[in-house]
Amino acid sequence: MISSMNPIMPIRKLNTLEDLNTFASSTAQPSGLPFQSMFQDAVNAVNQTDSALNNAAYQVTTGQSDNLHDVMIASQKASLSVDLLVQMRNKLLDSYNEIMRMSV
């Protein structure tokens, strides 16, 4: 299925962040922008893994659990999710800088 292209809005009409949000919400599919949702999922994953790490560490330190390996696994998951988020941010900034270097 081929979807129709959205018109490009002139730059002069996107002076504020509210204008950009209005334009994005009016032209995006109901699920939102694909990269935006992927980035939000990554941020949510970082929050969830950090919460799981804090919970596991709390249980071990208070004596509610003696599974130190769960804390180590949660720590590695949290570390990997933060690394993924940082790499996504770096790639986003690199692509933004590359677009800014393009001559029009």
C-alpha atoms as one frame of an Amber mdcrd trajectory, in Angstrom:
protein
   0.000   0.000   0.000   1.364   3.400  -0.974   0.611   6.243   1.386   0.324
   9.831   0.234   3.102  12.320   0.869   2.564  15.101   3.364   3.160  18.654
   2.139   6.311  20.393   3.298   5.509  23.381   5.437   7.492  26.569   4.756
  10.210  27.346   7.274   8.780  30.757   8.096   5.669  29.095   9.541   7.677
  26.967  11.981   8.966  29.775  14.160   8.098  28.243  17.510   8.137  24.810
  19.041   4.354  24.923  19.370   4.052  25.427  15.591   6.301  22.432  15.011
   4.317  20.264  17.433   1.069  21.347  15.797   2.453  20.543  12.353   3.827
  17.159  13.488   0.572  16.164  15.156  -1.520  17.223  12.163   0.594  15.393
   9.566   1.673  12.300  11.480  -0.111   8.998  11.500  -2.130   8.200  14.623
   0.835   6.337  16.119   3.051   9.445  15.909   6.394   9.884  14.233   8.270
   6.565  13.927  11.592   7.822  15.247   9.937   9.766  18.022   8.088   6.691
  19.259  11.247   4.583  18.991  13.211   7.166  20.995  10.460   7.397  23.612
  10.454   3.603  23.897  14.204   3.685  24.516  13.793   6.330  27.228  11.008
   4.283  28.826  13.217   1.188  28.701  15.983   3.090  30.514  13.512   4.172
  33.189  12.167   0.637  33.609  15.576  -1.015  33.823  16.776   1.612  36.292
  13.692   0.999  38.406  14.274  -2.775  38.272  17.913  -2.269  39.286  16.956
  -0.051  42.220  14.312  -2.538  43.335  16.682  -5.526  43.121  19.440  -3.644
  44.948  16.998  -2.554  47.652  15.813  -6.122  48.187  19.372  -7.439  48.511
  20.521  -4.673  50.859  17.482  -5.036  53.132  17.802  -8.815  53.258  14.521
  -9.516  51.474  16.423 -11.412  48.780  19.757 -13.208  48.621  19.965 -13.346
  44.816  22.970 -11.183  44.099  22.981 -12.450  40.521  19.622 -10.717  39.935
  21.217  -7.411  40.910  24.117  -8.011  38.530  21.769  -8.930  35.679  19.622
  -5.853  36.342  22.771  -3.730  36.453  23.914  -5.009  33.060  20.459  -4.481
  31.553  20.400  -0.906  32.855  23.886  -0.273  31.526  23.017  -1.632  28.079
  19.809   0.362  27.850  21.637   3.589  28.748  24.339   2.788  26.176  21.682
   2.218  23.521  19.975   5.506  24.354  23.273   7.403  24.206  24.125   5.845
  20.835  20.692   6.734  19.481  21.163  10.316  20.650  24.622  10.479  19.064
  23.312   9.177  15.737  20.464  11.673  15.848  22.856  14.563  16.464  25.201
  13.342  13.720  22.367  13.169  11.216  21.108  16.610  12.275  24.591  18.076
  11.803  24.873  16.374   8.410  21.554  17.876   7.316  22.682  21.328   8.492
  25.841  21.017   6.366  23.838  20.364   3.206  23.759  23.216   0.751  20.369
  24.188  -0.571
